[in-house]
Amino acid sequence: MAVIQKLRKSFGKSFLQTPLPDLVEIQYNSYRDFLQADVAPENRKNIGLQNVFKSMFPIKDYAGIADLEFIEYTSDVEQLINFAAPIRIACSRKRFIPFTLVSNVSYT
């Protein structure tokens, strides 16, 4: 009977010469850039959550009587321990009545 030798490949040793990046830090930085919580609302770039809200608003009703416009958002992220942080949106509600324009600012 012929003996067949099998070639074994060892995956026990690492062949990487460069260290692996800290994947948690990459995710943390990405989330921080998405929120832009450390940037003043008037200085935010049109990326991340700012871009999401700018693309969604203004919201108009079907009758054309009222508009809801996005002003700014704030986040209570002081220390990013986890990714659960409440976000508050400031909106401007405009109601169109024939020959008049009524405007209210509401914070929700």
Residue frames as qw, qx, qy, qz and C-alpha x, y, z in Angstrom:
[[0.000, 0.888, 0.459, 0.000, 0.00, 0.00, 0.00],
 [0.411, 0.443, -0.014, 0.797, 1.31, 3.42, -0.97],
 [0.321, -0.629, -0.435, 0.559, 1.61, 6.02, 1.76],
 [0.221, 0.711, 0.272, 0.609, 0.40, 9.45, 0.70],
 [0.365, -0.315, -0.370, 0.794, 1.76, 12.33, 2.69],
 [0.043, 0.875, 0.444, 0.191, -0.55, 15.27, 3.12],
 [0.340, 0.310, -0.136, 0.877, 0.89, 18.76, 3.09],
 [0.317, -0.735, -0.548, 0.245, -0.20, 20.59, 6.22],
 [0.181, 0.605, 0.029, 0.775, -0.51, 24.34, 6.33],
 [0.404, -0.415, -0.575, 0.578, -0.06, 25.96, 9.72],
 [0.046, -0.758, -0.269, -0.592, -2.24, 28.96, 10.48],
 [0.636, -0.626, -0.342, 0.294, -0.92, 29.24, 14.02],
 [0.460, -0.319, 0.046, 0.827, 1.74, 31.80, 13.19],
 [0.266, 0.887, 0.252, -0.282, 0.87, 35.27, 12.01],
 [0.656, 0.211, 0.319, 0.651, 2.51, 36.38, 8.81],
 [0.081, 0.935, 0.229, 0.257, 1.44, 40.00, 9.22],
 [0.578, 0.086, -0.228, 0.779, 4.28, 42.40, 9.75],
 [0.101, -0.393, 0.032, -0.913, 2.08, 45.44, 10.46],
 [0.081, 0.177, 0.792, -0.579, -0.03, 45.67, 13.60],
 [0.031, -0.578, -0.760, -0.296, -3.80, 45.46, 13.27],
 [0.092, -0.397, 0.030, -0.913, -5.70, 48.75, 13.68],
 [0.113, 0.189, 0.743, -0.632, -7.91, 49.31, 16.68],
 [0.082, -0.380, -0.753, -0.530, -11.32, 48.51, 15.18],
 [0.226, -0.725, -0.597, 0.260, -13.26, 49.95, 18.11],
 [0.206, -0.553, 0.010, 0.807, -11.47, 53.28, 17.70],
 [0.050, 0.046, 0.621, 0.781, -12.30, 53.31, 13.98],
 [0.179, -0.585, -0.755, -0.235, -16.00, 52.76, 14.75],
 [0.290, -0.694, -0.390, 0.532, -15.92, 55.38, 17.51],
 [0.166, -0.367, 0.232, 0.885, -14.35, 58.00, 15.20],
 [0.029, -0.256, -0.729, -0.635, -16.83, 57.19, 12.44],
 [0.231, -0.693, -0.683, 0.024, -19.78, 57.67, 14.81],
 [0.274, -0.630, -0.173, 0.705, -18.33, 60.92, 16.14],
 [0.091, -0.154, 0.451, 0.874, -17.94, 62.22, 12.57],
 [0.102, -0.452, -0.795, -0.391, -21.50, 61.12, 11.76],
 [0.260, -0.757, -0.555, 0.225, -22.98, 63.04, 14.70],
 [0.308, 0.497, -0.024, 0.811, -20.71, 66.11, 14.59],
 [0.488, -0.748, -0.447, 0.040, -21.72, 66.68, 18.22],
 [0.548, -0.488, -0.081, 0.674, -18.58, 68.68, 19.05],
 [0.234, 0.183, 0.349, 0.889, -19.23, 71.17, 16.20],
 [0.224, 0.362, 0.326, -0.844, -21.50, 74.19, 16.62],
 [0.546, 0.511, 0.655, -0.107, -24.77, 73.80, 14.65],
 [0.389, 0.877, 0.006, -0.282, -24.00, 76.72, 12.33],
 [0.021, 0.721, -0.648, -0.243, -20.52, 75.32, 11.52],
 [0.729, -0.027, 0.683, -0.034, -21.54, 71.75, 10.70],
 [0.070, 0.299, -0.723, -0.620, -20.57, 70.30, 7.35],
 [0.759, 0.170, -0.058, -0.626, -23.22, 68.74, 5.15],
 [0.475, 0.227, -0.850, -0.033, -22.22, 65.17, 6.04],
 [0.131, -0.060, -0.896, 0.420, -23.60, 62.51, 8.34],
 [0.003, -0.574, -0.765, 0.292, -26.72, 63.27, 10.32],
 [0.084, 0.570, 0.022, -0.817, -26.76, 66.89, 9.14],
 [0.169, 0.191, -0.684, -0.683, -27.01, 65.66, 5.54],
 [0.072, -0.334, -0.939, -0.038, -29.82, 63.24, 6.47],
 [0.038, 0.659, 0.542, -0.521, -31.93, 66.00, 8.01],
 [0.099, 0.513, -0.235, -0.820, -31.19, 68.48, 5.21],
 [0.137, 0.048, -0.818, -0.557, -32.28, 65.95, 2.60],
 [0.066, -0.442, -0.889, 0.095, -35.52, 65.06, 4.47],
 [0.003, 0.729, 0.423, -0.537, -36.74, 68.59, 5.17],
 [0.399, -0.046, 0.327, -0.855, -38.86, 70.63, 4.41],
 [0.069, 0.284, 0.956, 0.001, -41.81, 68.37, 5.01],
 [0.321, 0.016, -0.134, -0.937, -45.01, 69.64, 3.41],
 [0.487, 0.239, 0.744, -0.390, -48.53, 68.47, 3.95],
 [0.342, 0.311, 0.786, 0.410, -50.70, 67.32, 1.08],
 [0.123, 0.860, 0.493, -0.044, -53.04, 70.27, 1.26],
 [0.454, 0.463, 0.034, 0.760, -50.19, 72.78, 1.05],
 [0.355, -0.871, -0.199, -0.274, -51.25, 74.50, 4.26],
 [0.548, -0.792, 0.269, 0.022, -48.19, 73.85, 6.43],
 [0.674, 0.526, -0.454, 0.251, -44.44, 73.28, 6.15],
 [0.763, -0.625, 0.113, 0.119, -42.02, 71.84, 8.67],
 [0.524, 0.741, -0.330, 0.260, -38.45, 73.12, 8.20],
 [0.852, -0.244, -0.236, 0.399, -35.32, 71.81, 9.86],
 [0.071, -0.967, 0.183, -0.164, -33.29, 74.33, 11.88],
 [0.176, 0.598, -0.740, 0.255, -30.74, 72.32, 13.87],
 [0.877, -0.291, -0.371, -0.091, -30.24, 69.25, 15.98],
 [0.157, -0.691, 0.589, -0.389, -28.53, 68.76, 19.31],
 [0.831, -0.041, -0.555, 0.017, -27.24, 65.63, 20.91],
 [0.574, -0.748, 0.228, -0.244, -26.63, 64.89, 24.56],
 [0.927, 0.114, -0.188, 0.303, -23.38, 63.12, 23.82],
 [0.223, -0.914, 0.325, -0.096, -20.90, 64.30, 26.39],
 [0.270, -0.480, 0.831, 0.075, -19.02, 61.07, 26.74],
 [0.749, 0.248, -0.421, -0.448, -19.47, 58.47, 24.04],
 [0.420, -0.318, 0.820, -0.225, -19.59, 55.44, 26.30],
 [0.457, 0.279, 0.837, 0.116, -22.19, 53.71, 24.16],
 [0.074, 0.122, 0.522, 0.841, -24.03, 54.69, 21.02],
 [0.163, -0.684, -0.704, -0.101, -27.37, 55.42, 22.71],
 [0.176, -0.243, -0.189, 0.935, -27.81, 59.18, 22.87],
 [0.262, 0.749, 0.576, -0.196, -31.01, 61.23, 22.55],
 [0.280, 0.102, 0.348, 0.889, -31.14, 63.65, 19.64],
 [0.143, 0.713, 0.482, -0.489, -33.33, 66.75, 19.76],
 [0.346, 0.347, 0.512, 0.705, -34.43, 68.48, 16.58],
 [0.084, 0.550, 0.240, -0.795, -35.39, 72.14, 16.31],
 [0.272, 0.408, 0.723, 0.488, -37.98, 72.68, 13.61],
 [0.162, 0.241, 0.056, -0.955, -39.82, 75.67, 12.27],
 [0.261, 0.483, 0.835, 0.031, -43.49, 75.19, 11.52],
 [0.117, 0.185, -0.183, -0.958, -45.04, 77.46, 8.94],
 [0.304, 0.507, 0.793, -0.144, -48.76, 77.52, 8.39],
 [0.037, 0.032, 0.412, 0.910, -50.12, 79.15, 5.27],
 [0.230, 0.638, 0.643, -0.357, -53.48, 80.81, 5.61],
 [0.415, 0.651, 0.419, 0.478, -54.76, 82.71, 2.60],
 [0.122, 0.871, 0.024, 0.475, -53.08, 86.15, 2.52],
 [0.411, -0.804, 0.359, -0.236, -51.11, 85.54, 5.76],
 [0.717, 0.261, -0.607, 0.224, -48.11, 83.52, 6.91],
 [0.649, -0.686, 0.186, -0.271, -47.93, 82.28, 10.48],
 [0.634, 0.410, -0.600, 0.264, -44.56, 80.97, 11.70],
 [0.715, -0.638, 0.188, -0.216, -43.79, 79.12, 14.90],
 [0.365, 0.510, -0.758, 0.182, -40.57, 77.57, 16.14],
 [0.871, -0.374, 0.068, -0.311, -41.03, 74.30, 18.00],
 [0.086, 0.548, -0.820, 0.141, -38.48, 72.11, 19.72],
 [0.929, -0.126, -0.041, -0.344, -39.17, 68.41, 19.82]]
